[in-house]
Structures are given as C-alpha cells and as structure tokens.
Amino acid sequence: MIRLVIADVDGTLVTQEKLLTKEAIVAAAELHAAGILLALTSGRPPRGMQMLIEPLRLRSQIAGFNGGVYVDPDMRVIATHLLAPEVAKEAMRLILDKGLDAWLYTAEDWLVRDATAPHVAREAWTVKFEAKVVRDFSDELLSRAVKIVGVSDDHALVAACEAAAQQILGERASATRSQPYYLDVTHPQANKGAVVTTLSKLLGIATAEIATIGDMPNDVLMFKQSGLSIAMGNASDEVKRQAKAVTTTNENEGFANAMRQIVLKTVTP
C-alpha cells in the first residue's frame, strides 16, 4: 500500500501555464481522505511552492532546490545543503564558459545578472517573487549557493553542459536538467533520489510505500528509490522507460489521473 506520494511540480503537478487545476486539488483531497500523505519536490525554491500549500492542504515536508532546502508547511527550515564553495565556483565557470546564462540561489535569494535575460520574467511569474540583480557572482555569494542554474534555449547545449558538469564535478555535485532549458547544479545530497530516502526517514515510511511522479531526467533519481514510480505522459521516452507506470500529460490531468487510476488503487478497501 502507498502511504506517501512525492510529486514533482513543473511539468507534473501544474500545467504548462503553471496552473494548479481543480482536478489536481480534488485528487489531492482524495489522497488525504485515503490516509496518503502528499509531499512536493522541485528545483524551485521553497517559497516558489508556497502558493500550493493551502489548496493542496499539505501536511508533509517540501523539498526545494531538489532537496537543497527542506521546509515544513509553515516554511520553517528543517535542513539545508549548500554547495561547497570551490564546487560552486567551478560549476559557475563551467556554465558561463559553455555559453549559458547563469542564476544563483541562496537559501534567501534568487540572483541574476540581467533581469531581462531569457526565462527570468517567466520564472518570476511562476515562483511569485522577483530576482535580485547583481553585477557578478562574488566569492561571498558563491559560498552561500544552494543551487546554480545554467539557462539556455539551446536545449542541445544544455544537455551537453549537463554531461560535462557530471563528468567534471563528479560526486561533488548533482548536475541534472530540471527543464530542457535549465541545468540545476546542487549539493550531491540535493537530488530527488535523496529526497525519497530523507522523507522516508523523517516520516517513518518505508521507501516501498512511497510513490513518485515526475516528467524530467532528474525525476528518474526518485523513481529508482521508490516503490512505485509514475512518469507523466509529457515525459521523454527515456524517462517513461524508467518508470513503472505512465499517466497522461500535465495538460490532460496527468497528476489527477495517476492518483485515481494508479495510487489510490493500492489502498486496501
């Protein structure tokens, strides 16, 4: 029986327009009624998911920055995983040398060099707060980095940078694409696989009793750690192959359908 669902947000829980549908809200209520907890994990900062807490009636932890910062539903910080300063410097240099734009997140702020750069305005609308503009990413800022993001609309370039970051940074960091145009670099324990094991310990729920649902390559890490894994219909074929089940797309109520047709059917009448 599934006792906890860990859901990705963008491309999974919300639509392409970043909206939470009525059916998703109802499906979350049906989980609660069945005694199943719902937790969220995303590359977003925790406060970029704050608007989801009330409509989903969340009672379990939120893992922001792919597990870089864990908070309770009241936004109290439980744990933080910072990148090592030398790794942050190396990751930033790699991203910029490859020709991507770069963003830096601390536990408190989102920092960019150009407020008019691609995806900044869209991201601000999504997370409901504005970025702070800095001239450069100083050593002091890099010493407080929770996440560094490489940004480009050249999806092949982002994929190539992901491969280079994984090779160069190795086990010193987690480097995965959270969107085709975003490369997220975080602490090695700030990855969605570790989110599953961390929430398992915090909540006292076996990983075999955890279901995960997502759409991107970084979600595969949590698929491998959970008892039940569900890929969104809008996921790539590669991601779908590594899940135990596939639902419809996020534009066709994929989250709600997965909860009703897959997860809730594990509950013993």
JOPENOR-V741297 format. One record per backbone hydrogen bond with DSSP energy under -0.5 kcal/mol. CO is the residue of the C=O (numbers start at 1). NH is the residue of the N-H. E is the energy in kcal/mol with one decimal. If there is no record, write none. Layout:
CO&NH&E ; CO&NH&E
This chain:
3&37&-2.5 ; 4&211&-2.9 ; 5&7&-0.6 ; 5&39&-3.0 ; 6&213&-1.8 ; 7&41&-2.2 ; 8&13&-0.5 ; 9&12&-1.7 ; 9&13&-1.0 ; 9&14&-2.0 ; 12&255&-0.5 ; 15&18&-2.1 ; 19&15&-2.2 ; 19&21&-0.6 ; 21&25&-1.9 ; 22&26&-2.4 ; 23&27&-2.6 ; 24&28&-2.1 ; 25&29&-1.8 ; 26&30&-2.0 ; 27&31&-1.8 ; 28&32&-2.2 ; 29&33&-2.4 ; 30&34&-1.3 ; 31&36&-2.7 ; 32&35&-1.7 ; 35&37&-0.5 ; 37&5&-2.5 ; 38&60&-0.7 ; 39&7&-2.7 ; 40&63&-2.8 ; 42&66&-3.7 ; 44&65&-2.9 ; 45&48&-1.6 ; 46&49&-2.1 ; 49&52&-2.0 ; 49&53&-0.5 ; 50&53&-1.1 ; 50&54&-0.5 ; 52&56&-1.8 ; 53&57&-0.7 ; 53&58&-1.9 ; 54&57&-0.8 ; 61&40&-0.8 ; 62&64&-0.8 ; 62&71&-2.4 ; 63&42&-2.0 ; 64&67&-1.7 ; 64&68&-1.2 ; 64&69&-1.8 ; 68&81&-3.3 ; 69&64&-2.5 ; 70&78&-3.5 ; 70&79&-1.2 ; 71&62&-2.7 ; 72&75&-2.6 ; 76&72&-2.2 ; 79&70&-2.6 ; 80&82&-0.5 ; 84&87&-0.6 ; 84&88&-2.6 ; 85&89&-2.2 ; 86&90&-1.9 ; 87&91&-2.8 ; 88&92&-2.5 ; 89&93&-2.4 ; 90&94&-2.3 ; 91&95&-2.5 ; 92&96&-2.3 ; 93&97&-2.5 ; 94&98&-1.8 ; 95&100&-2.1 ; 96&99&-1.3 ; 101&151&-2.5 ; 103&149&-2.2 ; 104&111&-3.3 ; 105&146&-3.2 ; 105&147&-1.6 ; 109&106&-2.5 ; 110&132&-3.2 ; 111&104&-2.4 ; 112&134&-2.7 ; 114&117&-1.5 ; 117&120&-1.7 ; 117&121&-0.5 ; 119&123&-2.4 ; 120&124&-2.3 ; 121&125&-2.1 ; 122&126&-2.0 ; 123&127&-2.9 ; 124&128&-1.4 ; 124&129&-0.8 ; 132&112&-2.5 ; 136&138&-1.1 ; 138&142&-2.7 ; 139&143&-1.7 ; 141&144&-1.6 ; 142&145&-1.3 ; 145&83&-2.7 ; 146&187&-0.6 ; 147&105&-3.1 ; 148&185&-2.8 ; 149&103&-2.2 ; 150&183&-2.4 ; 151&101&-2.5 ; 153&155&-1.2 ; 154&158&-2.0 ; 155&159&-2.2 ; 156&160&-2.3 ; 157&161&-2.4 ; 158&162&-2.2 ; 159&163&-2.1 ; 160&164&-2.2 ; 161&165&-2.8 ; 162&166&-2.5 ; 163&167&-1.9 ; 164&168&-2.8 ; 165&169&-2.7 ; 165&170&-0.6 ; 166&170&-1.1 ; 169&172&-2.2 ; 170&173&-1.0 ; 173&175&-0.5 ; 174&186&-2.5 ; 176&178&-0.5 ; 176&184&-3.0 ; 177&218&-1.0 ; 179&182&-1.6 ; 181&152&-1.7 ; 182&178&-0.9 ; 182&179&-1.0 ; 182&184&-0.5 ; 183&150&-2.6 ; 183&185&-0.5 ; 184&176&-2.0 ; 184&186&-0.5 ; 185&148&-2.2 ; 186&174&-2.7 ; 187&190&-2.3 ; 189&191&-1.2 ; 191&195&-1.6 ; 192&196&-1.4 ; 193&197&-1.5 ; 194&198&-2.8 ; 195&199&-2.7 ; 196&200&-2.0 ; 197&201&-1.7 ; 198&202&-2.6 ; 199&203&-2.4 ; 200&204&-1.0 ; 200&205&-1.6 ; 206&209&-1.9 ; 207&210&-1.7 ; 207&227&-2.1 ; 209&3&-3.1 ; 209&4&-1.5 ; 210&227&-1.0 ; 210&228&-1.8 ; 211&6&-3.0 ; 212&230&-2.5 ; 213&8&-2.3 ; 214&232&-2.1 ; 215&236&-0.6 ; 216&219&-2.0 ; 216&220&-0.6 ; 217&220&-1.1 ; 219&222&-0.7 ; 219&223&-1.8 ; 220&224&-2.1 ; 222&225&-0.6 ; 222&226&-1.0 ; 223&226&-0.7 ; 228&212&-2.6 ; 229&244&-0.9 ; 229&245&-1.4 ; 230&214&-1.9 ; 231&247&-2.5 ; 232&235&-1.8 ; 236&240&-2.5 ; 237&241&-2.2 ; 238&242&-0.7 ; 239&242&-1.0 ; 240&243&-1.6 ; 245&231&-2.8 ; 248&233&-2.0 ; 249&252&-1.4 ; 249&254&-2.0 ; 253&257&-2.8 ; 254&258&-2.1 ; 255&259&-2.3 ; 256&260&-2.2 ; 257&261&-3.0 ; 258&262&-1.7 ; 258&263&-2.2 ; 259&264&-3.2 ; 263&266&-2.1 ; 264&267&-1.2
